[in-house]
Amino acid sequence: MHLRSLLIRLHLAEGIGYAGIAKVLHVCLRQHRVLTTVAEISQAAHLTTKAARRFRTDWGSDRFNQAIECHRGLAILTILDTDYPITLMESYQPPLVLFLQGNRSLLATTQLAVVGARRASPYAARCVEQLLTPLATSNLTIVSGLAQGTDSCAHHQALRLKLPTIGVIGTGLDVVYPRTNLALQREVGQVGLLISEYPLGSPPARFHFPERNRIIAGLCQAIVVVEAREHSGSLITANLALQNNRNVLAVPGPIDAPMSVGCNQLILAGAKPVLNSRHIIEEIYHKI
């Protein structure tokens, strides 16, 4: 078995998580061989007794074999592949395996992340349109999370402007969340690129979305936060982007608007206030 195949199989197995798979990968690379037995893998992954039992039971089971078959024809990106983005490789906890649908070559483009509140105000929608419209000829790819609100606005505007767009989702590629984004997710998967860290059939889960956010922060060269409450998911994404040494821009808002508290705090902490699309271009191309 090739190391890439082992990596994908481990990602689909139960009882072993990111840390365990990363340890197995490290051992294989260090020893220049692919671990083949359940005992070797469990030992290399430092699995607990309970996790090792679960892994041993699942490995080779009907469920596991069916999962392998279901994903056989899917486009899969692993950290071992030559087209794995350098930006993602250098980011916090880079994903080891990603499932793709659409135009894989967009991974190599210059990417701008646009994030914000799920319950976006009309102000947010106007800002997204005003900031993205002048970028129609910029060769930028718009990245977001296909959530309600600001994310959806960003993808819709990108599609309207014929800008490439990448949606990073917190479910399996065959699951739509929220359901109201069914048509949007299909269109992004057809003309842009959908990315998921989760196997087919994976439903939305609370912990999936912070994990999804780290991928958005890792892919982009710069990120624009349009609206954000205090302690919101958008601020988590922005902080991850800062840790990845990305340029973080924030749209300022009224000081008495709850949806602008997060953005105003980011600006106070040193993020660049973005007032027009020129500010975005300056930050991205100065950076790269």
DOFI-637773 format. One record per atom (N, C-alpha, C, O, CB): residue in three letters; x, y negated, z negated. Coordinates in steps of 0.001 Angstrom, whole numbers, plus 500000, padded with zeros to 6 digits. Atoms other than C-alpha are relative to their C-alpha. Glycine has a CB too. Layout:
residues N
alaXYZ
...
//
This chain:
residues 288
met500845501196500000
met500000500000500000
met500883498750500000
met501880498683499281
met499043499996498769
his499288501265499980
his501217496497500834
his499621499171498779
his498543499337498209
his499698499227501294
leu500242500826501178
leu501505493944498042
leu498765499125500194
leu498007498913499248
leu501223499129499698
arg501177500834499740
arg498884491729499702
arg498711500791499763
arg497758500275499179
arg500033499457501443
ser501184499160500204
ser496390494595499712
ser499769500258498520
ser498630500230498053
ser500147501331500750
leu500132499790501443
leu497102495316496048
leu499427498755499333
leu498575498856498451
leu501364500363499374
leu500466501258500587
leu496528491645495214
leu498495499830500203
leu497783499448499274
leu500755498808500615
ile501428500125499709
ile493111491628496909
ile499207501020499194
ile498151500698498650
ile499731500183501507
arg500695498961500760
arg492126494910495265
arg499911499634498517
arg498871499823497886
arg500715501350500168
leu500006500410501404
leu493110493618491839
leu498999498882499766
leu498335498842498731
leu501397499554499563
his500934501122500125
his491068490478492437
his498550500486499971
his497690499853499359
his500198499012501157
leu501351499463499941
leu488005492615493126
leu499701500977498867
leu498556501395498692
leu499782500679501322
ala500173499012501067
ala488546494940490166
ala499493499339498722
ala499685498142498510
ala501321500732499728
glu500445500459501307
glu486954494607486744
glu501030500383498943
glu501723501393499066
glu498616500591499652
gly499102499690501105
gly488969494470483538
gly501344499327500072
gly502141499422499139
gly500203501443499927
ile498719500698499860
ile491858492415484856
ile499719498610500579
ile499074498483501620
ile501001500811500918
gly500268501371499584
gly491792488629485177
gly501207499350500639
gly502174500013501014
gly499549499180498825
tyr498948500762499316
tyr493969485892486616
tyr501366500248499375
tyr502331500546500080
tyr499680498506499968
ala498696499861500668
ala496723486155483995
ala500582501386500225
ala501777501521500487
ala499868499727498495
gly499513498645499798
gly496957489928484322
gly500481500235501419
gly501526500848501634
gly498925500990499661
ile499605499823498597
ile497065489849488119
ile501304499262500276
ile502173499773500982
ile498887499497500951
ala498766500768499802
ala499741487132488034
ala501206500752499429
ala502288500727500014
ala499880498607499341
lys498909499219500598
lys501853489322485740
lys500362501195500873
lys501542501496501054
lys499610500478498595
val499741498873499101
val501475492322488050
val500753499524501239
val501709500167501673
val498676500688500408
leu499335500559498825
leu502465490166491029
leu501457499689499689
leu502346499980500489
leu499275498733500482
his498627500338500405
his505531488927489152
his500869501255499899
his502009501265500366
his499993499253498649
val499243498748500143
val506621492483488303
val500316500598501370
val501439501037501617
val499210501019499145
cys499790499449498661
cys506156493646491896
cys501075499234500763
cys501927499840501412
cys498696499981500788
leu499002500817499300
leu508194490759493284
leu501381500171499386
leu502385500214500097
leu499597498523499973
arg498709499847500674
arg510911491178490676
arg500628501361500277
arg501842501468500446
arg499834499806498499
gln499495498635499801
gln511217494935491197
gln500033500404501478
gln500498501493501816
gln499141500988499222
his500009499740498550
his510751494728494993
his499269501298500333
his499721502084501166
his501437500062500541
arg500820498827499704
arg508079497408494967
arg498565499694499607
arg498294498769498840
arg500527501267499253
val501418500163500296
val504310497739494822
val499584501043498969
val499762502242499185
val499143500124501290
leu500485499070501020
leu502856499255491654
leu498804500769500557
leu497944500193501224
leu499613499244498688
thr501030499171499377
thr500581502141492559
thr499067500688499014
thr497947501042499383
thr500646501030500848
thr500847499261500940
thr499224503766489406
thr499292499055499044
thr499757497946498779
thr500831501015499212
val500765500782500966
val496617502503486973
val500837499737498754
val500777498648498182
val498693500725499627
ala499168500153501198
ala499060503073484109
ala501046498910500196
ala501251498082499308
ala500684501327499649
glu498986501029499709
glu501786500947485758
glu499376498609500025
glu499913497657499458
glu500692500289501347
ile500657501303499868
ile499368498159486580
ile499538499499498635
ile499728498327498308
ile498801500090500970
ser500480500395501328
ser497821498142483087
ser501145499530499121
ser501012498552498385
ser499270501163499325
gln498838500372500807
gln501243497992481480
gln500574498664500459
gln500897497803499641
gln501078501091500073
ala499444501251499472
ala502498495240483782
ala499101498809499683
ala499584497700499459
ala500204500108501514
ala500958501084500258
ala499329493203483190
ala499828499719498518
ala499156498755498150
ala498655500338500606
his500143500138501460
his499607493604479393
his498534500016499594
his498101499197498783
his500665498700499509
leu501425499918500313
leu495947494636479239
leu499775500529498592
leu500516501386498111
leu499282500889501012
thr500401499452501289
thr494298495196475892
thr499435501406500221
thr499156501798501354
thr498951499075499295
thr500534498641499886
thr493036498701475154
thr498621499983500642
thr498326500810501505
thr499932500673498620
lys501349500098499458
lys489468497654475925
lys500026499630501484
lys499311500228502288
lys499187498970499213
ala499913500430498606
ala490410495863479164
ala500586501107500875
ala500139501319502002
ala500851498724500116
ala499374498914499246
ala492632498765480262
ala499001501119500267
ala499003501711501347
ala501217500549499244
arg501017498967499823
arg489771501206479734
arg499003499588501079
arg498620500387501932
arg499269500273498673
arg500941500498498997
arg487423499032481758
arg500622500012501392
arg499967500376502369
arg499542498583499643
phe499289500018498713
phe490015498627484521
phe500149501421500546
phe499915501661501730
phe501394499337499845
arg499802498612499583
arg490744502359484633
arg498690500616500497
arg498678501357501480
arg500569500831498835
thr501305499477499604
thr487027503184484839
thr499553499435501350
thr498966500146502165
thr498958499679498930
asp500470500652498779
asp486395500680487637
asp500858500340501207
asp500339500488502313
asp499969498505499809
trp499063499780498895
trp489503501366489750
trp499671501329500706
trp499799502400500113
trp501474500003499479
gly500355498800499255
gly488406503813492441
gly498559500432499844
gly498159501443500421
gly500875501106499588
ser501408499664500183
ser484755503839491330
ser499203499681501263
ser499710499029502176
ser499419499243498795
asp500862500313498864
asp481845503671493774
asp499799498497500133
asp499819497963501241
asp498648500703499856
arg500182501450499959
arg481266500029492815
arg501201499322500619
arg501069498432501459
arg499753499449498602
phe498763500610499513
phe484895499181493489
phe500187500276501497
phe500543499372502254
phe501212500532499202
asn499844499662498583
asn485005501014496822
asn499001499246500866
asn499327498840501981
asn499835501504500209
gln500993500778499265
gln481802499293497916
gln500422498544500124
gln500219497919501164
gln498640500093499317
ala499510501385499957
ala483310495906497005
ala501105499852501041
ala501146498862501771
ala500518499562498614
ile498928500032498994
ile486376496706499119
ile499398499984501399
ile499822499203502252
ile500951501216499836
glu500623499916498679
glu484168497629502076
glu499273498707500353
glu499357498237501488
glu499027501177500054
cys500748501239499752
cys481987494524501720
cys500904498848500410
cys500502497984501189
cys499214499609498764
his499095501115499737
his485017492244501870
his500992500286501128
his501836499447501444
his500754499653498744
arg499004499597499009
arg486902494118504592
arg500036499077501211
arg501114498786501728
arg499730501410500451
gly500018500851498816
gly485771491882507445
gly500074498513499703
gly499976497687500611
gly498777500272500782
leu500002501409500409
leu486015488644505471
leu501391499387500181
leu502402500067500003
leu499541499862498528
ala498721500708499951
ala488728486039506054
ala500472499763498571
ala499749499187497759
ala499876498648500783
ile499464500086501359
ile490944486161502966
ile501359499324500036
ile502210499657500861
ile500108501404499351
leu498721500689500160
leu493773483861501957
leu500602500421498678
leu499937500355497644
leu499831498451500068
thr499324499670501249
thr496313485049499403
thr501219499103499836
thr501690498482500788
thr500409501495499968
ile498842500842500310
ile499172483260497737
ile501256500502500701
ile502274499810500722
ile500231499950498488
leu498877499424499264
leu501486485535499747
leu499988499615501476
leu500975499846502175
leu499983501507499868
asp500147500287498575
asp500234484281503134
asp500776498756500412
asp500937497821499627
asp498531499830500350
thr499177501118499523
thr502311481920505261
thr499204498708500141
thr499788497626500092
thr500631500352501334
asp500794501223499863
asp499391479491505714
asp499375499554498682
asp498495498694498672
asp498912500205501029
tyr500477500463501302
tyr498735479158501992
tyr500521498572499797
tyr501727498346499895
tyr500477500961498834
pro499568501414500067
pro498810475354501444
pro501048499751498912
pro500908500210497779
pro498793499096499750
ile498942500341500958
ile501945474043499761
ile499426499187498843
ile499818499376497691
ile501133499213500696
thr500593500824501059
thr499851471502497856
thr499332500878498945
thr499435500621497746
thr498975499008500592
leu500691499095500920
leu497812474320496347
leu501004500857499231
leu500824501133498045
leu499010500898500767
met498951499192500632
met500916476398495638
met500628499257498817
met500979499866497806
met501087500369501030
glu499327500799501024
glu502352473552493568
glu499041499468498939
glu499458498734498042
glu500724498846500646
ser500998500531500920
ser499122472849491679
ser499878500865498756
ser500517501910498638
ser498651499889500691
tyr500236499281501237
tyr497932473974488275
tyr499282501315500272
tyr498238501327500923
tyr499193499143499031
gln500603498668499880
gln497158477717488179
gln499481500245501417
gln498274500392501611
gln498856500162498984
pro500450499820498617
pro497072478188491960
pro499239501309500173
pro499670502341499659
pro501192499963500955
pro500771498768499800
pro494418480706493045
pro500825501035500747
pro501557500703501680
pro498699499709500767
leu499231498918499391
leu495892484071493991
leu499311500545501242
leu499967500986502186
leu500219501121498996
val500800499495498879
val493075485085496344
val498825499053500220
val498144498660499273
val499497501465499729
leu501144500835499641
leu490528482943498180
leu499274500618501188
leu499898501154502104
leu500450498551500326
phe500827499520498891
phe487653483959500449
phe499585498800500842
phe499191497762500309
phe498744500785499480
leu500203501125499095
leu487125481786503523
leu498894500287501009
leu498663501431501400
leu501297499670500728
gln500956499925498898
gln484389481082506040
gln500111498721500812
gln499872497630500295
gln498541500211499478
gly499905501177499157
gly484953478757508954
gly501392499794500567
gly502112500749500859
gly499588498789499230
asn498768500399499314
asn487936476905510354
asn501192500015499027
asn501430499044498309
asn499835498591500627
arg498877499819500912
arg490975478190508458
arg501111498971500207
arg501830498631499267
arg500563501387500160
ser498924500957499700
ser493301475711510194
ser499844498686499239
ser500802497918499143
ser500041499716501492
leu500193501226500779
leu491764472895508111
leu500844499990498731
leu501070498934498140
leu498532499834499640
leu499135499929501181
leu493938474128505241
leu501282499193500197
leu501889498734499229
leu500344501458499684
ala498737500686499711
ala496890472466506983
ala499824498505500241
ala500795497819500562
ala500658500626501204
thr500258501408499718
thr495237469042507359
thr500205499137498751
thr500301499647497635
thr498576499820500536
thr499935500954501100
thr495572465924505224
thr498603499840499414
thr497645499560500134
thr500570498628500475
gln501320499880500611
gln492750466066502710
gln499736498938498935
gln500581498635498093
gln499847501368499392
leu500491500957500984
leu490800463505500737
leu498835500630499258
leu497841501011499875
leu499575498660500672
ala501103499485500806
ala488643464762497880
ala499090498847499595
ala499559497775499213
ala500527500748498748
val501001500982500431
val485439462859497130
val499085500702499007
val498392501656499359
val499182499411501225
val500803499351501039
val483721463739493866
val499226498943499219
val499517497749499290
val500898500836499044
gly500791500925500797
gly481169462231491548
gly498839500712499334
gly498781501941499300
gly499489498858500860
ala501091499464500806
ala478016462711489560
ala499015500807500835
ala498753500500501998
ala499273498874499296
arg501050499222499347
arg475440465346490413
arg498712499174500131
arg498020499251501146
arg499727501299499212
arg501170500877499933
arg472674462867489593
arg500445498623500482
arg500392497633499753
arg499287499900498610
ala499413501221499453
ala474137460247491855
ala498934498919500176
ala497779499198500496
ala500689500289501344
ser500898501142499829
ser472596456805491984
ser500025499551501459
ser500909499965502209
ser500403498827499056
pro499941500589498654
pro471736454935495202
pro501313499257500251
pro501795499197501382
pro498826499046500204
tyr498713500698499879
tyr474909452930494511
tyr501076500972500473
tyr501891500624501328
tyr500411499358498647
ala499001499006499608
ala476994456104494831
ala499855500360501471
ala500846500444502196
ala499877501259499133
ala500232499653498597
ala475385457024498143
ala500475498883500925
ala501070499146501970
ala498511500287500242
arg499545501134499179
arg476049453514499496
arg501521499945500034
arg502108499659501078
arg499433498666499456
cys498537500051500061
cys479678453680498334
cys500625501070500885
cys501587500805501605
cys500481500170498556
val499463498916499177
val480290457040499985
val499903499632501480
val500862499807502231
val499247501324499721
glu500166500390498598
glu478871455773503282
glu500947498873500382
glu501566498906501445
glu498560499576500266
gln499161501166499690
gln480765452493503109
gln501480500374500043
gln502225499846500868
gln499772498890498965
leu498587499632500046
leu484088454130502236
leu500396500968501112
leu501504500882501641
leu500324500610498661
leu499641498979499022
leu483945457043504685
leu499806499562501443
leu500544500005502324
leu499200501230499751
thr500287500377498606
thr482495455376507779
thr501225499457500735
thr501456499868501872
thr498894498961500034
pro498813500482499285
pro485708453451508645
pro501093501062500162
pro502065500841500885
pro500571498808499276
leu498988498939499904
leu487663456718508240
leu499715500972501136
leu500400501986501265
leu500082500763498692
ala500435499060498963
ala485941458335511237
ala501116500375500960
ala501088501465501532
ala498850499414500777
thr498890499705499076
thr489142458138513311
thr501316500215499242
thr502394500059499815
thr500164498852501022
ser498797499955500852
ser491576458749510443
ser500702501344499974
ser501800501442499425
ser499638499629498607
asn499440498640500059
asn492243462502510935
asn500056500555498583
asn500842501460498302
asn501392500012500595
leu500084499460501350
leu491397463068507283
leu498929501092499940
leu497938501050500668
leu499692498877498982
thr501012498987500299
thr489533466131506056
thr499399499680498636
thr500129499460497670
thr500612501446500024
ile500701500338501242
ile486916465448503370
ile499721501287499220
ile499102502219499733
ile498669499227500296
val500163498834500855
val486940467929500497
val499067499650498847
val499195498590498234
val501370500497499470
ser500847500182501167
ser484231468286497890
ser499453501360499573
ser499867502396500092
ser498846499001500298
gly500419498760500626
gly482325470870495877
gly498615500493500340
gly498118501422499703
gly500086499849498579
leu501323499581499557
leu478968471172497670
leu498969500051498879
leu498033500850498919
leu500092501341500646
ala501000500119501063
ala477116470249494492
ala498969498957500414
ala499100498323501461
ala500665499616498638
gln500972501058499770
gln474096467977494313
gln500674498637499839
gln501768498529499284
gln498802500137499031
gly499533501358500258
gly474572464240494382
gly501159499577500871
gly501093499682502096
gly500391499868498580
thr498872500588499280
thr477922462750495348
thr500650500985500958
thr500987500624502086
thr501030499492499020
asp499384498996499125
asp479368465994496737
asp499214500146501294
asp499786500127502384
asp500091501356499285
ser500850499841498818
ser476438466442499087
ser500081498776500901
ser500146498902502124
ser498546500251499584
cys499852501240499216
cys476664462796500170
cys501299500014500797
cys501316499639501970
cys499965498764499076
ala498699499985499332
ala480350463256501000
ala500007500963501186
ala500506500621502258
ala501099500385499010
his500042499037498895
his479762466385503104
his499085499513501121
his499431499624502297
his499528501372499495
his500926500499498980
his476759464861504887
his500649498885500818
his500537498873502044
his498699499492499347
gln499359501100499290
gln478719461721505753
gln501120500510500900
gln501272500046502030
gln500544498973499010
ala498924499430499183
ala481697463751506972
ala499434500641501262
ala499961500440502356
ala500803501039499193
leu500617499356498841
leu479445465802509240
leu499439498963500966
leu499570499104502182
leu498891500959499552
arg500567501054499154
arg477694462675510511
arg501083499296500797
arg500877498941501958
arg499235498983499152
leu498886500715499370
leu481047461054511314
leu500900500922500817
leu501863500480501443
leu500825499296498942
lys499184498992499330
lys482423464302512782
lys501409500079499412
lys502375500386500110
lys500078499700501489
leu498768499770500733
leu485157464328510169
leu500016501449499519
leu498979501959499094
leu500138499009498806
pro499937498640500543
pro486383467811509201
pro499661499973498511
pro499967499003497818
pro501407500624500229
thr500351499960501418
thr485072468875505815
thr500172501401499441
thr499903502395500116
thr498563499521499787
ile499791498744500716
ile485903471593503301
ile499127499987498753
ile499157499034497974
ile501509500205499630
gly500804499847501205
gly483448472798500666
gly500574501108499130
gly500680502254499566
gly498532500298500356
val499482499011500949
val484907474557497629
val498866500316499034
val498428499441498287
val501289499473499234
ile501210499673500753
ile482087476434495918
ile500304500901498806
ile501337501569498756
ile498980500672500910
gly499826499231501231
gly481648478106492544
gly499192501280499978
gly498889501804498906
gly499627499164498821
thr500728498743499862
thr479756481159493840
thr500669500820501097
thr501634500371501715
thr498486499752500322
gly499567499270498823
gly480340483914496354
gly499590499258501260
gly498675498435501225
gly499421501415500001
leu500306500700498752
leu480289482752499968
leu498571500252500482
leu498025499459501249
leu500978500419501076
asp501347499661499569
asp476914484433500437
asp498923499497499038
asp497744499813499199
asp499880501490500158
val500938500553500982
val475305482600497503
val499986498482500137
val501043497859500246
val500386500424498544
val500129501459499867
val473987479032497767
val499530499425498674
val498513499840498118
val499010499619501150
tyr500395500695501231
tyr473892476789494717
tyr500422498541500119
tyr501600498252500331
tyr500641500669498731
pro501443499783500186
pro471925474633494515
pro499337500462501295
pro499882500264502381
pro499324498712499499
arg500691499467498828
arg469404476239496866
arg499630498902500989
arg499480499163502183
arg498751500752499574
thr500345501113499112
thr468543472818498259
thr501121499708500990
thr500904498994501969
thr499689498747499182
asn498869500231499096
asn471976472827499918
asn500202501142500986
asn501281501279501563
asn501267499794499201
leu499874498856499102
leu471277475935502000
leu500442499576501399
leu501417500110501928
leu498678500751500079
ala499664500438498643
ala471350474123505355
ala501369499335500036
ala502135499537500978
ala498933499034500533
leu498712500691500047
leu474320471975504322
leu501149500996499895
leu502148500865500602
leu500041499022498821
gln498930499006500152
gln476406474960503189
gln500205500790501292
gln501339501089501667
gln499681500961498842
arg499873499283498736
arg475643476802506421
arg500735499162501038
arg501584499674501768
arg498623500397500527
glu499359500859499003
glu476693473817508521
glu501480499821499704
glu502307499853500615
glu499312498639500054
val498581500137500363
val479929473311506585
val500749501287500355
val501879501228500841
val500156499680498477
gly499368498737499666
gly480689477025507036
gly500153500221501492
gly501019500984501920
gly499222501118499414
gln499944499835498548
gln480063476750510784
gln500996499048500657
gln501755499454501537
gln498625499787500595
val499146500991499327
val481913473541511689
val501182499568499151
val502124498965499665
val499187498784500374
gly498894500338500893
gly484168473071508652
gly500561501266499386
gly500825502246500082
gly499545499021498900
leu499435498842500698
leu485474475464506027
leu499392500112498617
leu499335499136497869
leu501538499894499903
leu500444499680501355
leu483966477098502954
leu501087500810499316
leu501699501689499923
leu498648500780500012
ile498983499298500786
ile486304478303500215
ile499372500437498682
ile498673499664498026
ile501257499093499749
ser500455499511501299
ser485479480480497221
ser501044500926499405
ser501682501706500112
ser498645500725500127
glu499110499099500717
glu487573482209494609
glu499265501263499559
glu499870502193499025
glu500606499292498790
tyr500842498953500585
tyr484682484540493814
tyr499514500974501068
tyr499205500569502188
tyr498801499378499270
pro500448498986499041
pro483681487810495492
pro498564499762500446
pro497805499046499793
pro500125501389499393
leu501369500080499501
leu480520488102497555
leu499020500434498921
leu499278501366498160
leu499828500866501259
gly501025499675500978
gly477391488168495452
gly500161499321498656
gly499273499420497810
gly499972501446499795
ser499773500643501303
ser478893486155492586
ser499033498839499810
ser499002497928500636
ser501463499502499879
pro500942501085500254
pro476192483923491068
pro500718498812499363
pro501870498945498948
pro498849500483499095
pro499379501130500702
pro476876480451489643
pro500154500316498517
pro499283500943497915
pro499163498715500188
ala499752499840501436
ala478367480498486152
ala500677498735499512
ala501413498092500260
ala500879501271499695
arg499493501266500529
arg479306477606483885
arg501515499868500164
arg502007498801500530
arg499631499867498534
phe498540500091499960
phe483021478462483820
phe500545499968501431
phe501709499626501642
phe500610501171499247
his499539500028498613
his483187478757487624
his500326498586500473
his501225498399501293
his498952500612500906
phe499878501333499416
phe482920475027488177
phe501271499258499580
phe501862498574500416
phe498804499183499625
pro498662500539500295
pro485979473848486202
pro501093500714500793
pro502071500092501208
pro500295500114498504
glu499020499263499189
glu487884476609488016
glu499954499515501448
glu500993499356502088
glu499730501527499935
arg500154500548498653
arg486473475343491322
arg500649498625500112
arg501263498298501128
arg498517499913500375
asn499461501358499984
asn487519471808490393
asn501521499980500133
asn502078499083500767
asn499589499268498739
arg498534499984499915
arg491179472793490015
arg500456500255501439
arg501530499809501843
arg500585501078499056
ile499654499742498598
ile491152474032493633
ile499834498721500821
ile500677498403501660
ile499118501138500586
ile500195501287499325
ile489707470737494883
ile501171499068499707
ile501715498431500609
ile498669499345499559
ala498895500876500406
ala492365468860492903
ala501323500462500578
ala502214499646500812
ala500097499939498483
gly498760499471499449
gly495070471152494265
gly500125499821501496
gly501228499628502006
gly500117501438499673
leu499965500097498539
leu494122470937497930
leu500304498591500496
leu501030498417501475
leu498685500460500573
cys500009501352499438
cys493858467170498311
cys501322499265499803
cys502120499584498921
cys498884499197499379
gln498889500943500192
gln496488464492498786
gln499575498831499111
gln500406498223498436
gln500503499474501360
ala500538501072500845
ala494241461946497059
ala498546500334499690
ala497898501098500406
ala500122498592500700
ile501378499739500413
ile490914461953495256
ile499319498678499648
ile499903497817498989
ile499956500982498790
val500811501170500325
val488186459322495029
val498862500455499086
val498084501338499447
val499446499306501300
val501110499738500909
val485847459438492036
val498993498870500187
val499302497706499932
val500483500105498498
val500981501025499637
val482660457631493031
val499164499593498796
val498981498403498537
val499091500503501123
glu500763500252501221
glu480563457936489886
glu500308501115499011
glu500485502267499407
glu498461499913500292
ala499723498958500996
ala481213459756486620
ala499578499515498619
ala499915498411498189
ala501506500386500003
arg500279500271501407
arg479776459848483167
arg501252500264499175
arg502200500887499653
arg498817500864499492
glu498914499691500915
glu482110459951480209
glu500023501507499750
glu498975502117499538
glu499846499214498666
his499801498559500233
his483536463505479751
his499318500860501064
his498877501969500763
his499473500384498620
ser500674499252498947
ser482086464625483095
ser500957500932500728
ser502174500858500556
ser499353499048500988
gly499187499095499195
gly483274467348485453
gly500873499262500995
gly501976499710501310
gly499118500975500730
ser499200500784499048
ser484463464699487895
ser501273499482499352
ser502316499400500002
ser499183498827500550
leu498802500458500709
leu486853463371485255
leu500977501148499787
leu502191500947499816
leu499621499374498649
ile499123498824500104
ile488179466903484724
ile500766500180501307
ile501974500417501298
ile499177501285499667
thr499344499882498695
thr488897467089488455
thr501058498924500176
thr502159499201500652
thr498971499913501131
ala499048501098499874
ala490573463679488372
ala501234500233499139
ala502354499977499580
ala499339498683499618
asn498861499737500880
asn492750464656485411
asn500872501123500540
asn502096501070500427
asn499518500348498596
leu499227498930499369
leu493770467864487169
leu500803499452501179
leu501953499837501390
leu499069501140500470
ala499298500617498877
ala494661465803490231
ala501209499196499513
ala502271499223500135
ala499044499094500796
leu498876500743500576
leu496827463545488061
leu501127500950499591
leu502302500668499828
leu499532499177498782
gln499000499007500385
gln498587466617486652
gln500732500557501222
gln501898500944501137
gln499340501138499220
asn499399499517498756
asn499223467691490253
asn500738498893500746
asn501200499100501868
asn498929500599500898
asn499313501143499404
asn500760464268490976
asn499304499508501264
asn499957499100502224
asn501438500364500317
arg500778500539498889
arg497953463280493343
arg499591498560499682
arg499536498153498521
arg498747500882500279
asn500515501353500189
asn496749459740493882
asn498527500068499618
asn497732500735500280
asn500195499148501279
val501387500024500466
val493539459092491966
val499456498584500150
val500028497621499641
val499894500482498517
leu500675501278499811
leu491196456298493018
leu498605500107499389
leu498015501186499348
leu499928499610501517
ala501331500002500615
ala487961455289491326
ala499226498772500460
ala499776497679500596
ala500103500029498450
val500882501096499610
val485018453173492412
val499527499295498739
val498877499925497904
val498789500513500842
pro500462500716501202
pro484384450472489780
pro498497499795500032
pro497879499744501095
pro500707498643499872
gly501442500225500086
gly480871449927488543
gly499669499082498846
gly500564498675498106
gly499254501322499846
pro500424500890501093
pro478856447786486128
pro500395500578498643
pro500316501790498439
pro498474499769500050
ile499540499522501306
ile480127448000482553
ile498866500536499139
ile499111501208498137
ile500707498889499263
asp501125499487500781
asp476617448755481297
asp499306501175500682
asp498221501582500265
asp498998498894499752
ala500590498877499273
ala475957451603483757
ala500629501308499517
ala501832501499499694
ala500194499831501535
pro499447498732500502
pro476366455080482169
pro500724500811501070
pro501693501508500771
pro498895500840499410
met499386499220498933
met477235456583485563
met501332499422500456
met502041500056501238
met499061500092501171
ser498723500608499621
ser480195454206485924
ser501020500009498869
ser502157499581499065
ser499775498582500459
val499089500008501148
val481744454685482475
val501279500766500314
val502377500284500037
val499315500605498766
gly498828499177499706
gly484059457459483657
gly500941499329500987
gly502155499330500787
gly499568501343500542
cys499170500675498996
cys485278455539486714
cys500713498786499402
cys501900498574499651
cys499141499566501202
asn499388501177500610
asn485883452364484728
asn501109500399499024
asn502123499710498914
asn498935499161499279
gln498959499512500904
gln487838454355482147
gln501227500482500775
gln502361500270500345
gln499452501134499123
leu498876499570499169
leu489959455910484892
leu500825498799500467
leu502056498834500453
leu499493500800501212
ile499310501209499551
ile490784452448486217
ile500785499379498854
ile501916498929499034
ile498997498983500572
leu499320500534501182
leu491640451274482715
leu501260500809499687
leu502251500267499198
leu499051500003498785
ala498867499126500282
ala493981454268482410
ala501048499985501100
ala502092500624500962
ala499519501404499789
gly498983500132498961
gly495791453403485643
gly499604500467501380
gly500393500333502316
gly501181500730499597
ala500451499614498664
ala493737454806488522
ala499799498745500843
ala499473497679500323
ala498687500832499929
lys500157501149499123
lys493578452544491547
lys498525499751500280
lys497818500665500705
lys500768500210501312
pro501388500298499610
pro490235450774491986
pro499883499970501516
pro500687499324502187
pro499531498648499399
val500169499965498553
val488961451469495492
val498809499120500362
val497686499344499910
val499799501465500516
leu501023500958499599
leu487019448634497073
leu499642500135501468
leu498594499660501904
leu500462498590499714
asn500269499781498575
asn487261449635500728
asn500854501156500499
asn501713501658499774
asn500283498712500830
ser499313498825499461
ser488568452384502989
ser501497499755500195
ser502281500703500203
ser499371500408501325
arg498573500298499838
arg491890450590503500
arg500798500436498784
arg501930500901498913
arg500210498509500248
his499321499571501217
his492783451306499893
his500252501510500014
his501283501972499526
his499175499612498766
ile499830498551499901
ile492278455022500557
ile501141500340500944
ile502011501146500616
ile498703500667500474
ile498957499744499002
ile494453455002503668
ile501376499660499436
ile502330500418499614
ile499735499187501283
glu498718500412500580
glu497210453115501848
glu500515501030499004
glu501702501358499003
glu499863498639499314
glu499568499043501023
glu497277455609498992
glu500411501325500601
glu501418501899500188
glu498898500223498990
ile499700498694499417
ile497233458741501141
ile501295499964500789
ile502174500799500576
ile498858500459500897
tyr498839499985499119
tyr499814457775503708
tyr501249499443499347
tyr502361499720499796
tyr499704499226501242
his498835500382500800
his502060456055501201
his500540501228499264
his501749501395499100
his499635498872498990
lys499635498808500776
lys502030459333499249
lys500722501016500861
lys501730501581500438
lys498760500639499379
ile499414498940499188
ile502833461651502137
ile501075499455500932
ile501677500215501691
ile498918500705500807
//
